[in-house]
Amino acid sequence: MTWKERIPSSKTLFFLALIICASGVVSPPIALLAGILFGFTLEHPFPKDSSRLAKVLLQVSVVALGFGMNLQQVLHAGSSGFLYTAGTIAATLSLGLFLGKLLSIDGKASFLIAAGTAICGGSAIAALSPITESNEEEISVSMGTVFLLNSVALFLFPSIGSAMHLTQNQFGLWAALAIHDTSSVVGAAAKYGPQALMIGTTVKLARALWIVPVSLITAAVIRAREQRNTAIGTDPARVKVPWFILFFCLASVIATYIPRFAPAYSSFNHMGRVALVATLFVIGTGLNRRTLRQVGPRPLIQGIVLWIIAGTLSFYLIEHGWIAV
């Protein structure tokens, strides 16, 4: 047997990596990176099947993550900053789409990057990508951009907070507003202190609830656009109703107001996180040299510029006491 015959086939490596990513021992950025490395080095054995699997897993994981939301705590934290949150999310989405158009980035990828920056990173992208019917390339690019910036923020933010002498309350609020994903907010805030961790986690979860109205508005806008296309005789694309978002809300309500089965909710939430990690691997396998050449560095530039503007503005407002908890 030659050395080439001893190398596992791409099918074997795909399933092996998928099992490892679904084991719960791999972090989301590592799973996405593993998928991208697979896509860059091997011929994908199941390109069409994996695309369908990624869409299903994304929706299932979003619903399961709803069991980890306590609506009472989240709504209490979000009530005081309702107008600010709504304004910043709208402004970030608008600026992100403007930058995407300026950089000639595909509309769906640009919207996913903007939404991930505005709301809660990978969770927002996971929720919105089925509604916009984004393909694996668009999801991979947006997820990769968000997770790259998340990794940077995890190490950079505590150092900036210490250098600028932010209080724990200020840092927790800043982390929740300027870092994309909840997991990275938790990691950065935990390094800064217990009070920063409590503030950061609660405010971030309150912001994450905006996935629901943004998803429903997105679906409504797409449906209205397709109805206009029908009126002028253009063949419309089929728009899917985001039922999984409603199931996400139902899961949150059940977990909050029927606490009797809390251990089961915790298990469902854990399974959702594991499913999301496995999904990221599958999504990453759809990114290869060909798609990267087509996309180029522009989405990353969009994400970085948008992130710097959002982070700098929120820092200024917090430091000057215009935003507080």
HUFENTA-V328919 format. One record per pair of residues at least 12 apart in sequence whose ideal C-beta (glycine too) atoms are under 7 Angstrom apart, sorted by the first residue. I is the first residue (numbers start at 1). GAP is how many residues later the second one is. D is the distance in Angstrom with one decimal. If there is no record, write none. Layout:
i=I gap=GAP d=D
i=I gap=GAP d=D
This chain:
i=10 gap=32 d=4.4
i=10 gap=33 d=5.8
i=10 gap=35 d=4.8
i=11 gap=34 d=4.4
i=13 gap=25 d=7.0
i=13 gap=29 d=6.7
i=14 gap=24 d=6.8
i=14 gap=31 d=5.7
i=17 gap=17 d=5.7
i=17 gap=21 d=6.3
i=17 gap=264 d=6.2
i=18 gap=260 d=6.1
i=18 gap=263 d=6.0
i=18 gap=264 d=7.0
i=21 gap=13 d=6.7
i=21 gap=256 d=5.4
i=21 gap=257 d=4.8
i=21 gap=260 d=4.2
i=22 gap=252 d=5.8
i=22 gap=256 d=4.1
i=24 gap=250 d=5.0
i=26 gap=251 d=5.9
i=28 gap=94 d=6.4
i=28 gap=119 d=6.6
i=28 gap=248 d=6.7
i=28 gap=249 d=5.3
i=28 gap=252 d=5.4
i=29 gap=118 d=4.4
i=29 gap=121 d=6.9
i=29 gap=122 d=5.8
i=31 gap=246 d=4.6
i=31 gap=249 d=4.5
i=31 gap=250 d=4.4
i=32 gap=111 d=5.8
i=32 gap=112 d=6.3
i=32 gap=115 d=5.7
i=32 gap=248 d=4.3
i=32 gap=249 d=7.0
i=32 gap=252 d=4.6
i=34 gap=247 d=5.7
i=34 gap=250 d=6.7
i=35 gap=245 d=6.6
i=35 gap=246 d=4.2
i=35 gap=247 d=6.5
i=35 gap=248 d=6.3
i=35 gap=249 d=2.1
i=35 gap=250 d=4.5
i=36 gap=108 d=6.8
i=36 gap=248 d=4.3
i=36 gap=251 d=5.1
i=38 gap=247 d=4.9
i=39 gap=245 d=6.4
i=39 gap=246 d=4.6
i=39 gap=247 d=6.3
i=39 gap=248 d=5.0
i=39 gap=249 d=4.4
i=40 gap=248 d=5.7
i=40 gap=249 d=6.0
i=44 gap=241 d=5.7
i=50 gap=232 d=5.1
i=50 gap=235 d=6.1
i=50 gap=236 d=6.9
i=51 gap=85 d=5.4
i=51 gap=235 d=6.7
i=53 gap=229 d=5.8
i=54 gap=82 d=6.3
i=54 gap=225 d=5.7
i=54 gap=228 d=4.6
i=54 gap=229 d=5.1
i=55 gap=75 d=5.6
i=57 gap=218 d=5.4
i=57 gap=221 d=6.4
i=57 gap=222 d=4.0
i=57 gap=225 d=6.9
i=58 gap=68 d=4.9
i=58 gap=71 d=6.4
i=58 gap=72 d=6.0
i=58 gap=221 d=5.4
i=59 gap=71 d=5.7
i=59 gap=185 d=4.1
i=60 gap=215 d=5.8
i=61 gap=65 d=6.6
i=61 gap=211 d=4.7
i=61 gap=214 d=3.9
i=61 gap=215 d=4.1
i=61 gap=218 d=6.0
i=62 gap=64 d=5.5
i=62 gap=65 d=5.2
i=62 gap=182 d=5.8
i=62 gap=186 d=5.5
i=63 gap=181 d=5.5
i=63 gap=184 d=4.5
i=63 gap=185 d=5.2
i=63 gap=188 d=5.8
i=64 gap=204 d=5.0
i=64 gap=205 d=6.3
i=64 gap=207 d=5.5
i=64 gap=208 d=2.7
i=64 gap=211 d=6.5
i=65 gap=58 d=6.8
i=65 gap=204 d=6.2
i=65 gap=207 d=4.2
i=65 gap=208 d=6.9
i=66 gap=182 d=4.1
i=66 gap=183 d=6.9
i=66 gap=185 d=3.2
i=66 gap=186 d=4.5
i=67 gap=184 d=4.9
i=67 gap=188 d=4.7
i=67 gap=198 d=4.2
i=67 gap=201 d=4.2
i=67 gap=202 d=4.5
i=68 gap=201 d=3.6
i=69 gap=136 d=6.4
i=69 gap=183 d=4.2
i=69 gap=186 d=6.4
i=70 gap=185 d=7.0
i=70 gap=186 d=5.5
i=71 gap=181 d=5.5
i=71 gap=182 d=6.7
i=71 gap=185 d=4.3
i=72 gap=184 d=5.9
i=73 gap=129 d=6.0
i=74 gap=128 d=7.0
i=74 gap=131 d=4.6
i=74 gap=132 d=4.7
i=74 gap=135 d=5.9
i=77 gap=125 d=4.3
i=77 gap=126 d=5.4
i=77 gap=129 d=4.3
i=78 gap=128 d=3.1
i=78 gap=131 d=6.6
i=81 gap=242 d=6.9
i=84 gap=239 d=6.2
i=85 gap=122 d=6.1
i=85 gap=125 d=6.7
i=89 gap=29 d=4.6
i=89 gap=30 d=6.3
i=89 gap=121 d=5.7
i=92 gap=22 d=6.4
i=92 gap=25 d=5.7
i=92 gap=26 d=3.7
i=92 gap=214 d=6.8
i=92 gap=218 d=5.5
i=93 gap=21 d=5.0
i=93 gap=22 d=6.4
i=93 gap=25 d=5.1
i=95 gap=211 d=6.3
i=95 gap=214 d=6.7
i=96 gap=14 d=6.6
i=96 gap=17 d=6.2
i=96 gap=18 d=2.4
i=96 gap=21 d=6.2
i=96 gap=22 d=7.0
i=96 gap=206 d=6.8
i=96 gap=210 d=5.0
i=97 gap=13 d=6.0
i=97 gap=14 d=6.4
i=97 gap=17 d=5.7
i=99 gap=203 d=4.8
i=99 gap=206 d=5.9
i=99 gap=207 d=6.0
i=100 gap=14 d=6.9
i=100 gap=202 d=5.5
i=103 gap=195 d=4.4
i=103 gap=198 d=6.2
i=103 gap=199 d=5.6
i=104 gap=194 d=6.9
i=105 gap=193 d=5.2
i=105 gap=194 d=5.6
i=105 gap=197 d=5.9
i=106 gap=32 d=6.3
i=108 gap=24 d=5.1
i=108 gap=26 d=4.6
i=108 gap=30 d=4.9
i=109 gap=29 d=4.3
i=109 gap=32 d=5.3
i=109 gap=33 d=5.5
i=109 gap=190 d=5.7
i=110 gap=192 d=6.5
i=111 gap=21 d=6.6
i=112 gap=13 d=4.9
i=112 gap=16 d=6.2
i=112 gap=17 d=6.2
i=112 gap=22 d=6.3
i=112 gap=26 d=6.5
i=112 gap=27 d=7.0
i=112 gap=30 d=3.7
i=113 gap=29 d=4.8
i=113 gap=32 d=5.6
i=113 gap=186 d=6.0
i=113 gap=189 d=5.7
i=113 gap=190 d=5.1
i=114 gap=192 d=6.6
i=115 gap=13 d=5.4
i=115 gap=99 d=6.6
i=116 gap=26 d=6.1
i=116 gap=30 d=4.4
i=116 gap=64 d=5.7
i=117 gap=63 d=6.3
i=117 gap=186 d=6.7
i=117 gap=189 d=5.0
i=117 gap=190 d=5.8
i=117 gap=193 d=6.1
i=119 gap=88 d=6.3
i=119 gap=89 d=6.7
i=119 gap=91 d=5.3
i=119 gap=92 d=5.8
i=119 gap=95 d=6.4
i=120 gap=60 d=6.8
i=120 gap=61 d=6.4
i=120 gap=62 d=6.0
i=120 gap=84 d=6.7
i=120 gap=87 d=6.1
i=120 gap=88 d=4.3
i=120 gap=91 d=6.8
i=121 gap=25 d=4.7
i=121 gap=29 d=6.3
i=121 gap=59 d=3.1
i=121 gap=60 d=3.6
i=122 gap=21 d=6.0
i=122 gap=24 d=5.8
i=122 gap=25 d=6.8
i=122 gap=59 d=5.4
i=123 gap=58 d=7.0
i=123 gap=85 d=6.2
i=123 gap=88 d=6.5
i=124 gap=87 d=5.5
i=125 gap=14 d=6.7
i=125 gap=17 d=5.3
i=125 gap=18 d=5.8
i=125 gap=21 d=6.6
i=126 gap=150 d=6.4
i=127 gap=84 d=4.9
i=127 gap=88 d=5.4
i=127 gap=118 d=6.4
i=128 gap=87 d=6.0
i=128 gap=90 d=6.1
i=130 gap=110 d=6.8
i=131 gap=84 d=5.9
i=131 gap=87 d=5.4
i=131 gap=88 d=5.1
i=131 gap=109 d=6.8
i=131 gap=111 d=4.8
i=132 gap=86 d=6.8
i=136 gap=147 d=5.7
i=136 gap=150 d=2.9
i=137 gap=149 d=6.0
i=137 gap=150 d=6.4
i=137 gap=154 d=4.6
i=137 gap=158 d=6.9
i=139 gap=144 d=5.1
i=140 gap=143 d=5.3
i=140 gap=144 d=5.8
i=140 gap=146 d=5.6
i=140 gap=147 d=3.9
i=141 gap=154 d=5.4
i=141 gap=158 d=4.9
i=142 gap=157 d=7.0
i=143 gap=137 d=6.4
i=143 gap=140 d=6.2
i=145 gap=154 d=5.6
i=145 gap=155 d=5.4
i=145 gap=158 d=3.9
i=146 gap=34 d=5.0
i=146 gap=157 d=6.9
i=149 gap=31 d=6.3
i=149 gap=154 d=6.0
i=149 gap=155 d=6.9
i=149 gap=158 d=5.3
i=150 gap=29 d=6.7
i=150 gap=30 d=5.2
i=150 gap=31 d=5.2
i=150 gap=34 d=4.2
i=153 gap=26 d=4.6
i=153 gap=31 d=5.8
i=153 gap=35 d=6.3
i=154 gap=30 d=5.0
i=154 gap=33 d=5.0
i=154 gap=34 d=5.4
i=157 gap=18 d=5.9
i=157 gap=22 d=6.5
i=157 gap=31 d=4.6
i=158 gap=30 d=5.7
i=158 gap=33 d=4.5
i=158 gap=34 d=5.2
i=161 gap=31 d=5.8
i=168 gap=24 d=6.2
i=168 gap=25 d=4.4
i=168 gap=27 d=3.9
i=168 gap=28 d=4.0
i=169 gap=26 d=6.3
i=169 gap=30 d=5.5
i=169 gap=156 d=5.9
i=170 gap=148 d=5.3
i=171 gap=18 d=6.9
i=171 gap=21 d=4.8
i=171 gap=25 d=4.7
i=172 gap=17 d=5.2
i=172 gap=23 d=6.7
i=172 gap=24 d=3.8
i=172 gap=25 d=6.8
i=172 gap=26 d=6.9
i=172 gap=27 d=3.0
i=172 gap=28 d=3.7
i=173 gap=26 d=5.8
i=173 gap=30 d=5.9
i=173 gap=145 d=5.7
i=173 gap=150 d=6.6
i=173 gap=152 d=5.5
i=174 gap=140 d=6.0
i=174 gap=141 d=5.7
i=174 gap=144 d=5.2
i=175 gap=13 d=5.0
i=175 gap=14 d=5.0
i=175 gap=25 d=4.5
i=176 gap=24 d=4.7
i=176 gap=27 d=3.8
i=176 gap=28 d=4.1
i=176 gap=31 d=6.5
i=177 gap=137 d=4.3
i=178 gap=132 d=6.1
i=178 gap=133 d=3.8
i=178 gap=136 d=5.1
i=178 gap=137 d=7.0
i=182 gap=22 d=5.0
i=182 gap=23 d=6.8
i=182 gap=26 d=6.5
i=185 gap=15 d=4.9
i=185 gap=16 d=6.8
i=185 gap=19 d=4.7
i=186 gap=14 d=6.9
i=186 gap=15 d=5.7
i=189 gap=12 d=6.9
i=199 gap=126 d=5.7
i=203 gap=122 d=6.7
i=212 gap=33 d=5.8
i=212 gap=37 d=5.9
i=215 gap=27 d=5.2
i=215 gap=30 d=4.6
i=216 gap=26 d=6.8
i=216 gap=29 d=6.6
i=219 gap=20 d=6.8
i=219 gap=22 d=6.5
i=219 gap=23 d=5.1
i=222 gap=17 d=5.0
i=223 gap=16 d=4.7
i=226 gap=13 d=5.3
